[in-house]
Amino acid sequence: MLMQMDEMQARLDALVEALDGQDPGTIIAASEALATAVILFRNSTIPAGAEQRARLLITRTLGQLEAAAIRVNILKNWTRQRIDRNHAIRGMAAQGATLTY
């Protein structure tokens, strides 16, 4: 279980890095690798005596999930703003709400 958690954490780090790089292909590959790591983690068990380390890894992983979610929301907002600007240039009405952070 701890090995699977380490792998999941590494895949989350790669996803956050891919989101920062804003390369769609890298984001997709990192997302797929993370999905595989999550599946392997779900099928694992916590070894006796490793509960504290598992708790720390889970806390760290939740932090990385939040970091990834924030990046996804920001990229979504930027994309929505670009779409709205393109509509404005063409003289069309915007299709959705533009959020700013």
Steps between C-alpha positions, in 0.01 A plus 500: 500500500778744584673433169170568318455824698850613408425422136170688516677799656761499224225486237320791669822702499533426127141611438550829685819559300315419176221742592757771567653430156156529335582231240182302426683181397708497816192572713312208343795262547546610862127459566501147359808407704332636812184301426707181479677583828164562670367162383809325637468692827135402541594133480768523769488465880681685776767279657491462878705770673496737203181686588679823598703516177186423300318784674782742415506386137124540473519853643774591250303345215187696590706820488627413153146421385393845615795658318405317180134604536598865539712483185219336305260774611742773397561341159124464456454868584770609255345288227156648568648852482667424166176361359310806619761734347473314169123539510538871573740544206249330272213706638328199656358465849703316761385143568576474871595683815859617522646452845809673627727398785 
